[in-house]
Amino acid sequence: MSKSLTLAGAMLAFAITSASAHVTLEQSEAPVGSTYKATFRLPHGCSGKTTTAVRIQIPEGFIAVKPMPKPGWMLEKTRGKYEKAYNYYHGAKLTEGVKEVSWSGGNLPDDEYDEFVLRGMLTDGLPVGETFYFPVVQECVDGAVTRWIETPAKGEAEPDHPAPGLKLLEKAHSHH
């Protein structure tokens, strides 16, 4: 019994350390048709270099995005048209919104950790059970860039620079 327990503990420790090397989402699953607060955890710089900018591409189907400002960083929102009109609260239809968010002008050394936060709504037409990816580009000093944009093909091993993913759960039943 104790042997298998230690093994499980070792596996868990390994999973934590290996995952922490990537940009990840703090909350890795959320129901469609709900507001989602995406907290992107940035564990290190680009190959040891200080991070100066983080850009997050907003995937289609994540609407009404509002990023959280960060002291010492300049926040920019790039707006554009959605591929279709999405239902929003109170019968509103949204046809455009924030498609990319960037925080720049910051200074995050390699040996420090930080989080970048935005919130939006996961539309109810998103595919339940699938993983929803947010491509992230991390820019560092001396022109160094790490692109967290790779998505694994079904059944394949995780790529070297995976995009942070969110598992889509079934829509929560409303209690109205």
N, C-alpha and C positions, 0 to 999 in steps of 0.2 A: 504493500500500500504506500509506504513512505517513498519508495523508489519512483513510482509513477507520479507521485505528487511533486517530487523534486524536478522530474523531467518536465512536467506541465509548467512549473514555475520558471524553469530555464527557458522553455519555449516562449512563455509570456514575456519574459525579460528581453528575449531576442526580438520578439515582434515589436515591442515598444521602442527599442533602440534603433532598429532598422527603419521603422516608420517615421521616427522623429527626424530623419535626415531629409525628408521631403517636406514640401509645403502641404499642409493638411488642413482639413476643416475640423473645427472643434466638435461640432455636432454632425456626425457622418450619415445621419438618416433623418428624413422628414416627410410628412404626408403631403401629397399633392393637394392643391386647393387651399393652401395655408400660407401664412406669412412665415418667412424663414429668415433668421438672423445668421448670416454667413460670417464666421470668424475664421479668417485665414491665418494660420500659425506659421511664422517664418522662422525656422530653426537656426539658420546660419547664412553667411554671405555667399558670394559666388567664388567657390574654390579659395576660401580664406579672405576674400576682399570685402570691404565695407559696402553694404547695400545703400543705394542712394535713391532708388525709385522702385515702385511696385505697380504693375499694371494688371488689371483683372478684366478679362473679357466676359461680358454678361451673355450667357447662352440664351438662345431663343426659348421663350416659355417662362422666363424668370422676369417678372415685370414690376413696375413701380419701384424701381431701385433707389434707395437713399443710402449713400455712404456716410460713415461716421468720420468727422474731421479728426485729424491727429495734430496735436501741438508740434510745431517744428517742421511739418510737412505741408506742401502745397497740394490741395485737392483739386482734381479736374474731372469733369464728367463729360463724356462724349455721347451726344444724343443721336438717335437715328430712328428710322421707321421699323416697326416689327413686321414680320412676314405676314401677319394677319391681325385682325382686331381681337383683343382678349376681353372677356368679361371681368369687370372689377367691381368693387363694392357699390351698392345702391344703384345697380343697373348701368353703371358707367361702362363705356367701352374704351379701352386704351389701344391706340394704333401706333404710338411711338413712345420712346423713353430712353433711359440711359443704357447704352450698349457697351460702354467701357468706362472703367473708373481707374484713375491713376493717382497715386500719392508720390510726390517727387520732392527733391530738395532736402531730403532727410539725410541722416547719418547714423546708420545702424551697423556697429562693428560686428565682425564675424563671431565674436565670443558673447554676443548678446542676442536675446530672443525678443520678438515683438509680434503683435497681432494687428491685423488690418480687418476692419469690420464694415459690412454693409448689410442692409436688409432689403427684402423685396417679397414678392409673392410668387409662389410656385403655382402656376396655373393648373387647373384640374384636368386638362387634357394630356398632361405629361404621362409617359408610360410607367405605370406602377411596376416595381420590381427591377427596373433598370437603374443604371448608375448615370447620374446627371453630372457632367463635368464643367468645371470653371477653369479655362486656361489662364495661367498666370505667368507673366514675364517679370523676372527679377533683374534689375539693372544695378550694376556696381561700379566702383571707381575704375579708372583706366579702361573704360569701354567694355568691361567684362559683363556678360549677360548669361543668365541661366533661364532657359525656357521650360517651364513646367506645363507642357502642352500635350504630352503623349497620352493616348488612351489605349489601354490594352485591348487586344482583340479577344473575343470570347474564348475562354479556356487557355489563354496564353499567360505566360508569366508577366509580372508587373514590369513595365518599361523602366529605363534608368531615370527618366524625368517625368513621372506621371503627373497629369493634371489632377488637382484635388477633386475628388468625386463625392457625390451625395447619393445615397440609396433612396429611391423614391418609394414611399409607403402608401398604402391605400388611404384615400381621403377619409378624414375623421368625420363621423356622423355628427351633424350639428344638433344642438339641443334646444333650438329655438322653438 
